[in-house]
Amino acid sequence: MRCPFCGNIDTQVKDSRPAEDHVSIRRRRFCPACGGRFTTYERVQLRDLVVIKSSGKREDFDRSKLERSIRIAMQKRPIDPERIDQMISGIVRRLESLGDTDISSKVIGEIVMESLARIDTVAYVRFASVYKNFQTADDFDGFVSELRPGAAGEE
């Protein structure tokens, strides 16, 4: 593993243990060249996934990109970070178990929305606003009214 501080390729593992999510290994590393210490995480990857964008462009699946978008939707929500990690790992496992290495961004978005809807409604609406490209307040209003099917006729 290359040292992020000096670029030395000969670093040493000082400690390995399961990460909090129990689906990855946390390794503390040391660089003998510069004395730098850093942490890496290792996780199982069943297959290399390729995301097919709506434009037709293909790009390698990036777990960190998925994680970043979910964490943005979950910002300042009362959800345990470990629960978020478990949800992300579950989404990745589900994508890997679909049986195909090519996955459309639409399928990924629907799986993320389904997972967020079970955990936190606000995060679900936040993610949906980007995923479904809301342009006006009416877009939000229409989407939220679908979450409350009985509310429309009660006025």
Beta strands, then each sheet from edge to edge (+ up, - down):
strand 1: 12-18
strand 2: 24-30
strand 3: 37-43
strand 4: 50-52
strand 5: 58-60
strand 6: 102-104
sheet 1: 1+ 2- 3+
sheet 2: 5+ 4- 6-
end
